[in-house]
């Protein structure tokens, strides 16, 4: 069973958790990087005209990703990490889900957030990858330990 931990991290919090998870389960790691990096102003959720607000208000928005996973076919399980934006996955995760054929794979969302839950992210991601089995996923607090992440992830490995 070969696993990939793919993640988008706006502030570095999700990136640290993804690294911890990949290390704990012996998975490959891939950062989902936007073609145009987000600035602090872009991430200001209180500004309705900020890039993140505009993207999240348009469910068809698909921000471009700068690179691709070299061999997605090699993976059986793909953990997809992201910060919770507007009670769901960021639009760039939708871009990622539509960029590959996940048929026959298990996709497991994981999220970071101070208080917001993961919401319908798993359902949303399932609709973008109909051939995959997309789990409901889980939100972790920023201080989640490698052992906690490993114990959670092992059910799919």
Buried (B, 14 or more C-beta within 10 A) or exposed (E): EEBBBBBBBBEEBBBBBBBBBBBBBEBBBBBBBBEEEBEEEBBBEEEEEBBBBBBBEEEEBBBEBEEEBEEBEEBEBBBBBBBBBBEBBBBBBBBBBEBBEBEEBBBBBBBBBEEBEBBBBBEBBBEBBEEBBBBEBBBBEEEBEBEBBBEBBEEBB
